[in-house]
Amino acid sequence: MKNISIPNTDLTLSAIGLGTVNAGIAWDHADAYRIFDSFLGAGGSLIDTAHVYSDWIPGETARAERVVGEWIKSRGGKHDDFVLMTKGGHPRHETMEVSRMSRDDMEGDLDASLQQLGVDCVDIYFYHRDDQNQTVDELIEVMESFRRAGKIRYYACSNWTTARMQAADQYCRAHGYRGFVANQDLYNMGVAHMLPYPDPTMVVCDGEMLEYHKHTDNLLMPYMGVCSGFFHKLQKKGLDAVAGSCYNTPENLEIAKGLNELCARRGLTITQALLGFFQVQDVPMLPLASASSLAQLTELEKALQTEFTPADYDFLQA
C-alpha cells in the first residue's frame, strides 16, 4: 500500500495505522517494544492511542499511553520517525451520558497524555467524542489554543457527524485555520449491513459522510476495520460464535462467502482481505487496526505490503 499524505500538512502516513487498544492488556513491556518496532520496520508510521484506553478495565488508568510512552523512552525519547496521535474528552465509562469536553476537561486530558507519553507535543490530537451542546466555534478555539501553545501540531475529531464537521470547516475557513486533519468514525466492509451498534456515542460513517470526505482535506481514518473479529470468528468457529454480533445479518453472511473465496484465491488471511478493502475505495481513507499479538501484527504488516484491485471485491456488489 502506498503512503498517504494529508493535504496542507507535512504529514505523510503509512496506509494503515496501528491502534493500541490492547496495549497494557494483551501486551506490555518487552512484548510492546517488539510490536512497535516490528510495525515501524514493516513500513508503518502511524501509532494511534487515547487517554481513555483501557480504562474500562479496573485498575490502572491510561495504560495504553503509558505503554507507548515507555517504548518511546526506551528509544531515547525519539519519536520523529512516526506520527503519534492520541485522543481526549471521552466520557467516564460509568457516566457515558455526561460530556467531558469543556476546556478544562480537554486541557487536563491533554496534559495527562503528554505526561504519560513522555513527549512535549503530539502530532495529531483528537476530540474523542462530540458534545453538540457546545458550539463548533468554542471547540475549535480550544484546539487552536493547544496548537499555539506547542502542545499539538494538528487537531482532529472522532465520532462527529458530517453536519458538525462541515460547520467546523466553515468556521475554520472564516478564521484562516487549517482545521481538522482527520476524522475517526466506524467504517468497514460489514458496516452497511450492520445492526445498530450498542454504543450510541459512536458514529457510523454513512454515504453522506463518504461524500463529504471526497471533497475535503479531512482524512477519514476508519476504526474497527476488521469488523470486531466477526468474519474471523465466523470462519473459525461457525455461526454460534457470532450469534450476538451486530454484524450477524443475512447480507454479511453472504459477504463472508465472497470474502472466503477471495482469501482462498489469493492466499490471503481474513485480516489482509478486510484491510485491503480500504485500499480500493474511491474515497481517501486510512484504516486503524490493532493487534493482540506478534502473530496478528504480522497479518497487519502483510496487509501493508499487499496490492489489491477493485475487482477483488466484486462480490460486494452482488
ABEGO torsion letter per residue (X at the ends): XBBBBBBGBABBBBABBBBAAABGAABBEAAAAAAAAAAAAAGBABBBBBAAOBAABBEBBGAAAAAAAAAAAAAGGBAAABBBBBBBGBBBAABAABBBABAAAAAAAAAAAAAAAGBABBABBBBABBBAABBAAAAAAAAAAAAAAGABABBBBBGBBAAAAAAAAAAAAAAGBAEBABBBBBBBAAAAABBBBABAABBBBBAAAAAAAAABABBBBBBGAAGGGAAAAAAAAEAAAAAABAABBAAAAAAAAAAAAAAAAAGBBAAAAAAAAAAABABBBBBBBBBABAAAAAAAAAAAABBBBAAAAAAAAX
